[in-house]
Amino acid sequence: MTTWSPRAVDEKILVTARHDAVRTPVDAMIRCVTVPSHSDQAPAPRAEAVVDLDAVRHNVGLLSGIADRSGAATMVVVKADGYGHGAAEVGRAALGSGAAWLGVATLEEAAAVRAAGITAPLLSWLHVPDEDFDPAVAAAVDLSVSSREHLAAVLAAGRRTGRAVRLHLKADTGLGRNGAQPSEWAGLVDDAAAAAASGEAEIVAVWSHLARADEPSHPTQDVQAAALDLAWRHVRERGFTPLRHLANSAATMTRPDLHLDLVRPGIAAYGLDPIAQPADSPLRPAMTLRVRVALVKQVPAGHGVSYGHEWTSTAPATLALIPAGYADGVPRRLNNAGRMRVRIGDTIRPVVGRVCMDQVVVDCGDVPVRAGDTVELFGTGDGDSPTAREWADELGTIHYEIVTGMRGRIRRTVRGDGPPTAAGTVGNGNGNGAGTPAGHVGSGRW
Ligand SMILES: Cc1ncc(COP(=O)(O)O)c(C=O)c1O
């Protein structure tokens, strides 16, 4: 353990001096991963999720190209604030690179997309029947309905706003979540057909969602596709020709036979492969989590680190304090040496000891590091660097949960949206190119 003797202090000074002597080349390396978009006057944020819209464009171009070969259009799903990447920024990038539609879960998310000036076809699908549908109908948001009660609510909004409601009738083909059961389908279709006949509604689509798309050859896919076909035929027999849509990212990438008229990829647009490991995927992860070192210190052998002293140095060690913790979305369950790795320059080093509310500690080994340097917690995976997928695998969860879980004091910086600023190409979350931080459609924070 450290004793606060003059000798210990002298040793620390010596170690620091040696450390500085070898700093220059590695320091240059570390600066390569420092966000280059911040001017000398404005230091890089303490902790930021950098979103690369060029990666989104690459991914959406790839997905919409695959869909196009089947004759299907592409709806990119931007619910949950674009899976944590910024719904408006991702939406604009997606629409400019092959997507024709956007999809969200809630009315608030739909309103935020419209408030960002996006006028493209937009579907919202998860509602409580007594919500206020008027603004969504007035803003030409397509609405999914799963029951007669939902349908009555949105038709009432159409009457109040004087507009025909654009309907997507959702069938529960086997997922057991939203959507009408087969026994309820005829009643829902009767009501929708009557509304369409009177001009109150347009039946735009019949749709459903897959339960096991990440197992491409699982028979459930075919069962669900057949059930959707039956539901659609029922509507056709009433004289309507709605679109059909079923495929999420996994089915878009692996099951062209399920593309139908429209595919709805979400996670793949953000560069996270629903099936393959990052190294085997054609997708490019769009989010990189970067945090700047708050403090560097030398500790002697036998020094415990973080609550509970779950890790103790076995030799003198250089430790870097990283100011991001579980309140920011770094899962506390990534405790234990080696389960969480960070990239410092081009070196990968382990987080040691417990993840705390605000901070984690990295054992830097021989890597010279200084307060203010930037480390990467997860990102593209290039050079064996950590990925959101790696965190998810460690935790027994999915990368969706990691990227949608960034929050608290982590700032989002969107790159590749709007004109370059003096310091680089940085988006701003509200599309005005003024270089302000991006965020929850303009807020800069989750
Ligand atoms: C109805 C619906 N469609 C499409 C998607 C996109 O799914 P994925 O992110 O797996 O592509 C989701 C996301 O869960 C969804 O809820």
The ligand as an ORCA input file, in Angstrom:
! r2SCAN-3c Opt
* xyz 0 1
  C     -41.573     -2.931    -35.559
  C     -40.099     -2.884    -35.787
  N     -39.617     -2.947    -37.032
  C     -38.292     -2.924    -37.290
  C     -37.387     -2.835    -36.255
  C     -35.915     -2.837    -36.566
  O     -35.327     -3.979    -36.031
  P     -33.740     -4.200    -36.146
  O     -33.145     -3.101    -35.329
  O     -33.512     -5.531    -35.567
  O     -33.399     -4.073    -37.554
  C     -37.856     -2.763    -34.938
  C     -36.903     -2.730    -33.830
  O     -36.980     -3.411    -32.839
  C     -39.239     -2.775    -34.696
  O     -39.721     -2.700    -33.459
*
